[in-house]
Amino acid sequence: MGQQRSSQRPFKGANRSLRQRLNWRGEPALAFAPTAVVSGVLAFVEVLSQ
């Protein structure tokens, strides 16, 4: 545990590009989609459990 760890850097010559950011409509949609799926599943389970 006392060992020092160096940060991982890409290898020389690695062809990595930066990710493009989502637009102003994409970011809320990305956050809303999983919430909607979970809410839908919970509602479905509630209906089946009655």
N, CA, C and O atoms as a GROMACS GRO file, in nm:
protein
  200
    1MET      N    1   0.081  -0.120   0.000
    1MET     CA    2   0.000   0.000   0.000
    1MET      C    3   0.086   0.126   0.000
    1MET      O    4   0.039   0.233  -0.039
    2GLY      N    5   0.210   0.114   0.043
    2GLY     CA    6   0.295   0.230   0.052
    2GLY      C    7   0.358   0.268  -0.081
    2GLY      O    8   0.432   0.366  -0.089
    3GLN      N    9   0.330   0.191  -0.186
    3GLN     CA   10   0.392   0.220  -0.315
    3GLN      C   11   0.327   0.341  -0.380
    3GLN      O   12   0.207   0.364  -0.366
    4GLN      N   13   0.408   0.416  -0.449
    4GLN     CA   14   0.356   0.531  -0.524
    4GLN      C   15   0.308   0.482  -0.660
    4GLN      O   16   0.374   0.400  -0.724
    5ARG      N   17   0.197   0.531  -0.703
    5ARG     CA   18   0.144   0.493  -0.833
    5ARG      C   19   0.150   0.614  -0.925
    5ARG      O   20   0.114   0.726  -0.887
    6SER      N   21   0.196   0.591  -1.044
    6SER     CA   22   0.199   0.700  -1.141
    6SER      C   23   0.068   0.700  -1.218
    6SER      O   24   0.003   0.597  -1.233
    7SER      N   25   0.029   0.816  -1.265
    7SER     CA   26  -0.095   0.825  -1.340
    7SER      C   27  -0.076   0.755  -1.475
    7SER      O   28   0.034   0.754  -1.530
    8GLN      N   29  -0.182   0.700  -1.525
    8GLN     CA   30  -0.173   0.629  -1.651
    8GLN      C   31  -0.188   0.728  -1.765
    8GLN      O   32  -0.284   0.804  -1.772
    9ARG      N   33  -0.093   0.725  -1.850
    9ARG     CA   34  -0.094   0.812  -1.968
    9ARG      C   35  -0.108   0.724  -2.091
    9ARG      O   36  -0.067   0.608  -2.089
   10PRO      N   37  -0.165   0.778  -2.197
   10PRO     CA   38  -0.175   0.698  -2.320
   10PRO      C   39  -0.035   0.666  -2.373
   10PRO      O   40   0.058   0.744  -2.356
   11PHE      N   41  -0.022   0.551  -2.436
   11PHE     CA   42   0.104   0.514  -2.495
   11PHE      C   43   0.143   0.613  -2.603
   11PHE      O   44   0.056   0.676  -2.664
   12LYS      N   45   0.271   0.627  -2.625
   12LYS     CA   46   0.315   0.714  -2.734
   12LYS      C   47   0.261   0.658  -2.865
   12LYS      O   48   0.267   0.538  -2.889
   13GLY      N   49   0.209   0.745  -2.946
   13GLY     CA   50   0.154   0.702  -3.074
   13GLY      C   51   0.010   0.653  -3.065
   13GLY      O   52  -0.048   0.615  -3.166
   14ALA      N   53  -0.047   0.654  -2.946
   14ALA     CA   54  -0.187   0.611  -2.933
   14ALA      C   55  -0.275   0.715  -3.001
   14ALA      O   56  -0.260   0.835  -2.982
   15ASN      N   57  -0.365   0.666  -3.080
   15ASN     CA   58  -0.450   0.756  -3.158
   15ASN      C   59  -0.581   0.777  -3.083
   15ASN      O   60  -0.682   0.716  -3.117
   16ARG      N   61  -0.579   0.862  -2.982
   16ARG     CA   62  -0.699   0.889  -2.902
   16ARG      C   63  -0.752   1.028  -2.938
   16ARG      O   64  -0.676   1.124  -2.946
   17SER      N   65  -0.879   1.034  -2.958
   17SER     CA   66  -0.940   1.164  -2.982
   17SER      C   67  -1.031   1.199  -2.865
   17SER      O   68  -1.083   1.110  -2.798
   18LEU      N   69  -1.049   1.326  -2.842
   18LEU     CA   70  -1.138   1.370  -2.734
   18LEU      C   71  -1.282   1.346  -2.775
   18LEU      O   72  -1.318   1.360  -2.892
   19ARG      N   73  -1.364   1.311  -2.677
   19ARG     CA   74  -1.506   1.290  -2.707
   19ARG      C   75  -1.574   1.423  -2.731
   19ARG      O   76  -1.542   1.524  -2.668
   20GLN      N   77  -1.666   1.420  -2.823
   20GLN     CA   78  -1.743   1.541  -2.851
   20GLN      C   79  -1.854   1.554  -2.747
   20GLN      O   80  -1.918   1.455  -2.711
   21ARG      N   81  -1.875   1.674  -2.699
   21ARG     CA   82  -1.980   1.697  -2.599
   21ARG      C   83  -2.116   1.689  -2.663
   21ARG      O   84  -2.133   1.717  -2.782
   22LEU      N   85  -2.213   1.651  -2.583
   22LEU     CA   86  -2.351   1.649  -2.631
   22LEU      C   87  -2.403   1.791  -2.640
   22LEU      O   88  -2.354   1.881  -2.572
   23ASN      N   89  -2.502   1.810  -2.723
   23ASN     CA   90  -2.562   1.943  -2.733
   23ASN      C   91  -2.655   1.966  -2.614
   23ASN      O   92  -2.672   1.877  -2.530
   24TRP      N   93  -2.716   2.082  -2.607
   24TRP     CA   94  -2.798   2.118  -2.490
   24TRP      C   95  -2.923   2.034  -2.478
   24TRP      O   96  -2.980   2.025  -2.370
   25ARG      N   97  -2.967   1.970  -2.586
   25ARG     CA   98  -3.084   1.883  -2.578
   25ARG      C   99  -3.043   1.740  -2.547
   25ARG      O  100  -3.123   1.664  -2.490
   26GLY      N  101  -2.923   1.702  -2.582
   26GLY     CA  102  -2.878   1.564  -2.562
   26GLY      C  103  -2.848   1.531  -2.418
   26GLY      O  104  -2.876   1.420  -2.372
   27GLU      N  105  -2.790   1.625  -2.346
   27GLU     CA  106  -2.753   1.598  -2.207
   27GLU      C  107  -2.873   1.572  -2.118
   27GLU      O  108  -2.871   1.474  -2.043
   28PRO      N  109  -2.979   1.654  -2.120
   28PRO     CA  110  -3.097   1.620  -2.039
   28PRO      C  111  -3.164   1.490  -2.085
   28PRO      O  112  -3.216   1.415  -2.003
   29ALA      N  113  -3.162   1.464  -2.215
   29ALA     CA  114  -3.222   1.339  -2.264
   29ALA      C  115  -3.144   1.219  -2.211
   29ALA      O  116  -3.204   1.117  -2.176
   30LEU      N  117  -3.014   1.230  -2.205
   30LEU     CA  118  -2.931   1.121  -2.153
   30LEU      C  119  -2.957   1.100  -2.004
   30LEU      O  120  -2.950   0.986  -1.956
   31ALA      N  121  -2.987   1.205  -1.932
   31ALA     CA  122  -3.016   1.192  -1.789
   31ALA      C  123  -3.160   1.143  -1.767
   31ALA      O  124  -3.186   1.071  -1.670
   32PHE      N  125  -3.252   1.180  -1.854
   32PHE     CA  126  -3.393   1.147  -1.835
   32PHE      C  127  -3.424   1.003  -1.875
   32PHE      O  128  -3.511   0.940  -1.814
   33ALA      N  129  -3.356   0.950  -1.974
   33ALA     CA  130  -3.388   0.817  -2.025
   33ALA      C  131  -3.378   0.708  -1.919
   33ALA      O  132  -3.474   0.631  -1.904
   34PRO      N  133  -3.269   0.696  -1.844
   34PRO     CA  134  -3.265   0.591  -1.741
   34PRO      C  135  -3.369   0.611  -1.632
   34PRO      O  136  -3.423   0.514  -1.579
   35THR      N  137  -3.396   0.736  -1.597
   35THR     CA  138  -3.497   0.765  -1.496
   35THR      C  139  -3.634   0.719  -1.544
   35THR      O  140  -3.711   0.661  -1.467
   36ALA      N  141  -3.665   0.744  -1.669
   36ALA     CA  142  -3.793   0.702  -1.725
   36ALA      C  143  -3.804   0.550  -1.729
   36ALA      O  144  -3.911   0.495  -1.701
   37VAL      N  145  -3.697   0.482  -1.762
   37VAL     CA  146  -3.699   0.335  -1.768
   37VAL      C  147  -3.723   0.278  -1.628
   37VAL      O  148  -3.806   0.189  -1.611
   38VAL      N  149  -3.650   0.327  -1.530
   38VAL     CA  150  -3.666   0.277  -1.393
   38VAL      C  151  -3.807   0.306  -1.342
   38VAL      O  152  -3.869   0.220  -1.280
   39SER      N  153  -3.858   0.425  -1.368
   39SER     CA  154  -3.993   0.459  -1.324
   39SER      C  155  -4.097   0.368  -1.391
   39SER      O  156  -4.193   0.325  -1.328
   40GLY      N  157  -4.076   0.340  -1.519
   40GLY     CA  158  -4.167   0.252  -1.590
   40GLY      C  159  -4.166   0.111  -1.534
   40GLY      O  160  -4.271   0.049  -1.520
   41VAL      N  161  -4.048   0.060  -1.503
   41VAL     CA  162  -4.038  -0.075  -1.446
   41VAL      C  163  -4.103  -0.079  -1.308
   41VAL      O  164  -4.173  -0.175  -1.276
   42LEU      N  165  -4.080   0.022  -1.227
   42LEU     CA  166  -4.143   0.026  -1.094
   42LEU      C  167  -4.295   0.032  -1.105
   42LEU      O  168  -4.365  -0.034  -1.027
   43ALA      N  169  -4.346   0.110  -1.199
   43ALA     CA  170  -4.492   0.115  -1.219
   43ALA      C  171  -4.545  -0.020  -1.265
   43ALA      O  172  -4.652  -0.063  -1.221
   44PHE      N  173  -4.472  -0.086  -1.353
   44PHE     CA  174  -4.512  -0.217  -1.402
   44PHE      C  175  -4.516  -0.320  -1.290
   44PHE      O  176  -4.610  -0.399  -1.282
   45VAL      N  177  -4.416  -0.319  -1.206
   45VAL     CA  178  -4.412  -0.411  -1.092
   45VAL      C  179  -4.527  -0.380  -0.995
   45VAL      O  180  -4.588  -0.471  -0.938
   46GLU      N  181  -4.556  -0.253  -0.976
   46GLU     CA  182  -4.666  -0.214  -0.886
   46GLU      C  183  -4.800  -0.266  -0.940
   46GLU      O  184  -4.882  -0.316  -0.864
   47VAL      N  185  -4.820  -0.255  -1.070
   47VAL     CA  186  -4.945  -0.305  -1.130
   47VAL      C  187  -4.954  -0.457  -1.118
   47VAL      O  188  -5.061  -0.511  -1.090
   48LEU      N  189  -4.844  -0.525  -1.139
   48LEU     CA  190  -4.845  -0.672  -1.131
   48LEU      C  191  -4.862  -0.722  -0.988
   48LEU      O  192  -4.914  -0.831  -0.967
   49SER      N  193  -4.821  -0.644  -0.892
   49SER     CA  194  -4.827  -0.689  -0.752
   49SER      C  195  -4.965  -0.668  -0.689
   49SER      O  196  -4.988  -0.711  -0.576
   50GLN      N  197  -5.056  -0.603  -0.759
   50GLN     CA  198  -5.188  -0.579  -0.701
   50GLN      C  199  -5.281  -0.696  -0.727
   50GLN      O  200  -5.396  -0.694  -0.685
   0.00000   0.00000   0.00000
